[in-house]
Amino acid sequence: MTWLITGGAGYIGAHVARDFVAAGKDVLVLDSLASGKRSFVGDLPFVHKDLLDKNALADVFSKHPITGVVHLAGFKYAGESVQRPIHTYRQNVEATINLLDAMAEHGVKNLVFSSSAAVFGTPRTNLVTEDTPTSPESPYGESKLIGEWLIAAQAKAAPLNHVSLRYFNVVGSKYPEVFDTSPYNLFPKIFDMLLSGQTPIIFGSDYDTPDGTAVRDYVDVGDISAAHLVAAKRLEAGKKLEAVYNLGSGSGTSVAEIMDAMREVTGVAFDPEIGPRRAGDPDRIVASGEKAARDLDWRVTKTLAEMVKSAWNARENSK
């Protein structure tokens, strides 16, 4: 009984794969290594395959006793997806179709899908729930929403127990050798600037928030990974789950608070520059995690300082 972790050599995927193994689950990591790192999964069972290769995917399902899939593979850069829409749809939609085909052909009925809060676009409410209307504003967000639709449609046509998990900004590191490699995410961007002697920038200080800087949801990668594991266990046990869950803190963190934590944890003295607001940036976007708490034992376990410290330690360890 093996769980296939697609994209399992990525930042989040490697945490999920390692946590599954720690919980006594057999895993098989599949990754094209387009952005993942082979070193992130150590000696875990690994296949270097691309979901776009139907023959290779069929071979994986034929040779391994796969009973469930955690689907994290994909092109995850929202801004970049605007410039590369066809590439994004191919990586995120076509690949998901291939995966669903292979699962149906081999009788695999359990699927945990890594979706994204990008499906909401810029919501009109400051607290996002599962009932908040979806309105993605990038090919990336669109592709994730289409992935949810495909999975829901397939579940009506063939036996499929599924759940999609939506989340915002994933930070921190549970395993020191696994770190966020994205050049677009806030934490690695700040680290890069501090390590190169540059001064981080806060875009806008006149938002309608307590300290004037934008508030967003930042959740520890270990907490995100834990939700994937619980969801897989629930599906495996035949438990009924909602189609989608938001993994949110319910409170959020301001950019200024992050800068303060960065200064304290790294020991690098700096005063962030204040730049102009970016067009379209809302004051506050935070997700409720109430339904996930009810059904997936979801909870935020790390403080901001702990998340910054673990992320910084992992980054330092990567040198």
C-alpha positions in Angstrom: 0.0 0.0 0.0 1.9 3.0 -1.3 1.1 6.7 -1.6 2.4 8.4 -4.8 3.6 11.9 -4.0 3.7 13.9 -7.2 6.0 16.9 -7.0 7.5 15.2 -4.0 11.0 16.7 -4.5 9.7 20.2 -4.1 9.6 22.4 -1.0 6.2 21.4 0.2 6.2 17.9 -1.5 9.4 16.9 0.3 7.8 17.8 3.6 4.7 15.8 2.8 6.8 12.7 1.7 8.9 12.8 4.8 5.9 13.2 7.1 4.2 10.3 5.4 7.2 8.1 6.0 7.5 9.2 9.6 3.8 8.2 10.1 4.6 4.7 8.8 3.2 5.2 5.3 5.0 3.7 2.2 5.6 6.4 -0.4 6.9 6.7 -3.9 8.1 10.2 -4.9 7.6 11.3 -8.5 9.1 14.5 -9.7 10.4 15.8 -13.1 12.9 17.9 -11.1 12.0 21.0 -13.1 12.0 22.9 -9.9 12.3 20.2 -7.2 15.6 19.0 -5.8 16.6 15.3 -5.7 18.5 15.9 -2.4 15.2 17.0 -0.7 13.9 13.4 -0.6 17.1 11.7 0.5 16.9 8.0 0.2 13.1 7.8 -0.2 11.9 5.7 -3.2 12.0 8.1 -6.1 11.2 8.1 -9.9 12.4 10.8 -12.2 9.3 11.1 -14.4 7.1 13.8 -15.9 3.3 13.6 -15.6 3.0 14.7 -19.2 4.6 11.5 -20.3 1.6 9.1 -20.3 3.7 6.0 -21.0 6.0 6.7 -18.2 3.1 7.4 -15.8 1.4 4.1 -16.8 4.6 2.3 -16.2 4.8 3.8 -12.7 1.3 2.7 -11.8 1.9 -0.8 -13.3 5.0 -1.5 -11.3 4.0 -0.1 -7.9 1.2 -1.0 -5.5 -0.2 2.6 -5.4 -3.4 3.0 -3.3 -3.5 6.8 -3.1 -2.0 9.9 -4.6 -1.1 13.3 -3.2 -0.9 15.6 -6.2 1.5 18.5 -5.6 3.3 18.6 -8.9 2.8 21.7 -11.0 4.0 25.1 -12.2 3.4 27.3 -9.2 4.5 30.8 -10.2 1.4 33.0 -10.5 3.1 36.0 -11.9 5.2 34.0 -14.3 2.1 32.2 -15.5 0.8 35.4 -17.0 3.7 35.3 -19.4 3.6 31.6 -19.9 -0.1 30.6 -20.0 0.2 27.6 -22.3 3.1 26.2 -20.3 1.1 26.7 -17.1 -2.0 24.9 -18.5 0.0 22.1 -19.8 1.9 21.5 -16.6 -1.2 21.9 -14.3 -4.2 20.9 -16.3 -2.9 18.4 -18.9 -0.8 16.7 -16.3 -3.7 16.4 -13.9 -5.8 14.8 -16.7 -3.1 12.3 -17.3 -2.9 11.5 -13.6 -6.7 11.0 -13.3 -6.6 8.7 -16.4 -3.8 6.6 -14.9 -5.6 6.4 -11.5 -8.9 5.3 -13.1 -7.1 2.7 -15.3 -5.4 1.2 -12.3 -8.2 1.4 -9.8 -6.6 4.0 -7.5 -9.4 5.8 -5.7 -7.8 8.1 -3.1 -6.6 11.6 -4.1 -5.4 14.6 -2.1 -5.0 17.6 -4.4 -2.7 20.5 -3.6 -4.8 23.5 -4.7 -4.2 27.2 -4.0 -5.7 30.3 -2.6 -5.0 31.8 -6.0 -8.4 30.4 -7.1 -10.0 33.3 -5.2 -8.1 36.1 -7.0 -8.6 39.3 -5.0 -11.6 38.4 -2.8 -14.0 41.1 -1.7 -14.0 39.8 1.8 -11.1 40.1 4.3 -11.8 36.6 5.7 -11.9 33.9 3.0 -14.0 30.8 3.5 -14.7 27.8 1.3 -17.9 29.7 0.2 -16.1 32.8 -1.0 -16.6 33.1 -4.7 -13.7 32.0 -6.9 -12.3 34.5 -9.4 -8.7 33.6 -10.3 -6.6 36.4 -11.8 -3.8 34.4 -13.3 -3.4 31.3 -15.5 -1.9 29.6 -12.4 -5.0 30.3 -10.3 -7.3 29.3 -13.2 -5.3 26.0 -13.7 -5.8 25.1 -10.0 -9.5 25.8 -10.2 -9.8 23.7 -13.3 -7.9 21.0 -11.5 -10.6 21.0 -8.8 -13.3 20.9 -11.4 -11.7 18.0 -13.2 -11.3 16.0 -10.0 -14.9 16.7 -9.0 -16.2 15.7 -12.4 -14.1 12.5 -12.5 -15.6 11.6 -9.1 -19.0 11.6 -10.6 -17.9 9.3 -13.4 -15.7 6.8 -11.6 -15.0 5.8 -8.0 -12.8 8.5 -6.5 -12.4 9.7 -2.9 -10.9 13.2 -3.1 -10.2 16.4 -1.3 -8.6 19.7 -2.4 -6.6 21.8 0.0 -6.3 25.5 -0.6 -3.6 27.6 1.1 -1.9 31.0 0.8 1.7 31.6 1.8 3.7 28.6 3.0 6.8 29.4 5.0 9.3 27.9 7.4 11.0 24.5 7.4 10.4 21.4 9.4 13.5 19.7 8.0 16.7 21.8 7.9 17.8 20.3 4.5 14.5 21.3 2.8 14.0 25.0 2.1 11.9 27.3 -0.1 13.7 27.7 -3.4 11.2 30.0 -5.1 12.6 33.3 -6.3 9.2 34.9 -6.0 8.1 34.1 -2.4 8.6 36.7 0.3 10.8 34.9 2.8 13.5 33.7 0.3 13.4 37.2 -1.4 14.1 38.9 2.0 16.8 36.4 2.8 18.5 37.0 -0.6 18.4 40.7 0.0 19.8 40.5 3.5 22.6 38.1 2.4 23.6 40.4 -0.4 23.6 43.5 1.7 20.4 45.0 0.1 17.6 46.6 2.0 14.2 44.9 1.9 11.2 47.0 0.7 7.7 47.3 2.1 5.3 48.2 -0.7 2.9 50.6 0.9 2.4 51.7 4.5 -1.0 53.3 4.3 -3.2 50.2 4.2 -6.3 50.0 6.5 -4.5 47.7 9.0 -3.2 48.2 12.5 0.3 49.1 11.4 -0.5 50.4 7.9 1.1 47.5 6.0 -0.7 44.7 4.1 -1.8 41.6 6.1 -1.7 38.2 4.6 -1.9 34.5 5.7 1.5 32.9 6.4 1.3 29.3 7.5 4.2 26.9 8.5 5.0 24.2 6.0 4.9 21.6 8.7 1.3 22.5 9.4 0.4 22.4 5.7 2.1 19.0 5.4 0.2 17.6 8.5 -3.1 18.5 6.8 -2.2 16.5 3.7 -1.3 13.5 5.9 -4.6 13.6 7.9 -6.6 14.0 4.7 -4.9 10.9 3.3 -5.6 8.9 6.4 -9.2 10.0 6.4 -9.7 9.0 2.7 -7.9 5.7 3.3 -10.3 5.0 6.2 -13.3 5.7 4.0 -14.2 8.9 5.9 -16.4 11.5 4.1 -14.7 14.8 3.5 -15.7 18.1 2.0 -14.5 18.7 -1.6 -12.3 21.6 -0.5 -10.8 23.0 2.6 -8.9 26.3 3.3 -5.8 26.0 5.4 -5.7 29.4 6.9 -4.6 31.1 10.2 -7.8 33.1 10.6 -5.7 36.1 11.8 -2.9 36.9 9.4 0.5 38.7 9.6 1.5 42.1 8.4 4.5 42.8 6.3 5.9 45.1 9.0 5.6 42.3 11.5 7.5 40.0 9.2 10.3 42.5 8.8 10.6 42.9 12.6 10.8 39.1 13.0 13.4 38.9 10.2 15.6 41.5 11.9 15.3 39.8 15.3 15.9 36.2 14.1 18.7 36.9 11.5 20.5 39.4 13.7 20.9 41.6 10.6 20.1 45.2 11.5 18.1 47.0 8.8 15.3 49.5 8.4 13.1 48.5 5.5 12.5 51.0 2.7 9.0 52.1 2.2 7.9 52.0 -1.4 4.6 52.8 -3.2 1.6 50.5 -3.0 1.3 48.0 -5.8 -1.8 48.3 -7.9 -4.5 45.9 -6.8 -3.0 44.9 -3.5 -5.9 44.6 -0.9 -5.5 45.6 2.7 -6.0 42.2 4.2 -6.5 38.7 2.9 -6.8 35.9 5.5 -8.4 32.5 5.3 -10.6 30.8 7.9 -9.5 27.3 8.8 -12.6 26.4 10.8 -13.8 23.6 8.5 -10.3 22.1 8.3 -10.1 22.3 12.1 -13.4 20.4 12.3 -12.5 17.6 9.8 -8.7 17.5 9.5 -7.6 18.4 13.1 -6.1 21.5 11.4 -4.4 24.0 13.6 -1.6 26.6 13.3 1.2 25.4 15.6 4.0 27.8 14.9 4.6 31.4 15.9 5.9 34.0 13.3 9.3 33.9 15.1 9.5 30.1 14.9 8.6 30.1 11.2 11.2 32.8 10.4 13.8 31.0 12.5 13.3 27.6 10.9 13.3 29.1 7.4 16.5 31.1 8.1 18.2 28.0 9.6 17.3 25.9 6.5 18.6 28.7 4.2 21.8 28.9 6.2 22.2 25.1 6.0 21.8 25.2 2.2 25.1 27.2 1.7 
